[in-house]
Amino acid sequence: MKLQSPQFQALFTPGLRSVAELFEKKNYELRIAGGAVRDLLSGMTPQDIDFATTATPAEMKELFTSAGVRLINNKGEKHGTITARVHEQNFEITTLRIDVVTDGRHAEVEFTTDWEKDAERRDLTVNSMFLGLDGMLYDFFNGYEDLKNKKIRFVGKASERIQEDYLRILRYFRFYGRIAEKPGDHEASTLQAVKVNAKGLAGISGERIWVELKKILLGNHVNHLVRLMYELDIARYVGLPLDGSLEEFDRVTKHIQNLCPKPMTVLTSLFKVKDDVTNLDLRLKISKEEKNLGLFLVKHRQELTKAAGPEPLRPYQDFIMDSREANTNSKICELLKYQGEEHLLREMQQWTVPTFPVSGHDLRKMGVSSGKEIGAALQQLREEWKKSGYHMDKEELLSCLKKL
């Protein structure tokens, strides 16, 4: 089949035209690879475009250098990737490869000119397709069929693909949450291969696992996929508590998905105690901000709730006003998402933190001179201001001070 969609046509920037011309002159084949093909076939505009070629890294370097093209970041070179900067655009182009040796984390590669051999070493059928610059689709493992049927399958034997890189277990989950139409539509042999190989995730770095896990938490079917992680014995190897609160997780995920939560907000519903957050951090090396958010939610999710009566948002506003920390506002918004308080969340997002209108300078003008008295008076006025719902202005507060 040939693709000629508007999204595909839009890729042909001056930069891509120049690159295509250089490769054509030397008779090297150049095609769009992997995720970008999947996105284009789904009618989406790809965020990142990877290219594959029959040219070796040395041939590409020669090609670009003699054309006066700047090469950037040579870190990927030993894996066969060259990045060229053309017309203010980066082009990441990788030589076709075969995995010679794999240890479940890294692979030693050998270059090839066989497109099918390169497709064979990719993880999922929907990620194993190539697209020629003329729009011709090269699909060796029925990836397009799977994409249309919203099926997620490994290329070839699931267990072989997983043993090449155990992180592929989580990639399977992530793409399932992105592409599959309904939960539970897995091949039994795939789930069996995942279960048998789950232990391999113990050897994968926490940072790599966290990148995938965050995407799973924000995708579809998240409660189904996390339950599956427990059933298939994955949870223990990726830092999740052995006795995670799956009922609470179900409850929270039902109403949180449309509120754009942070991944940590979704994940915290599995945690019972703050040690669960600490253990996750030990395994996955999450950021300080993510850890603090998890600890905050575990601590306040039950006692910091809306008030009965006309001002339901008051407890949250008071908490922010009393807090000495910089990003309390954003944590409170995540707490409201966790609690499913969509209406209050919208109100909170429109609320600006009011500034206390009285300063020590105002009190000195009124004749209060000792620092201790000024501190005590400011504290009293703050309490009055708080009682008024932060509505009293400077004049009202100062006249209140005279009465006090």
Secondary structure, DSSP 4 states (H G I P E B T S, - for coil): -B---HHHHTT--HHHHHHHHHHHHTT--EEEETHHHHHHHTT---SS-EEEESS-HHHHHHHHHHTTPEEE-GGGGGGTEEEEEETTEEEEEEE-EEEEEE-BS-EEEEE-S-HHHHHHTSSBGGGS-EEETTSBEE-SS-HHHHHHTT---BSS-HHHHHHHBTTHHHHHHHHHHHH-SSTT---HHHHHHHHHHGGGGGGS-HHHHHHHHHHHHTSTTHHHHHHHHHHTT-GGGGT--TT--HHHHHHHHHHHGGG---HHHHHHTT-SSHHHHHHHHHHH---HHHHHHHHHHHHHTTTS-PPSSS-TTHHHHHHHHH---TTHHHHHHHHHHHTT-HHHHHHHHH--PPPP---HHHHHHTT---HHHHHHHHHHHHHHHHHTTS---HHHHHHHHHH-
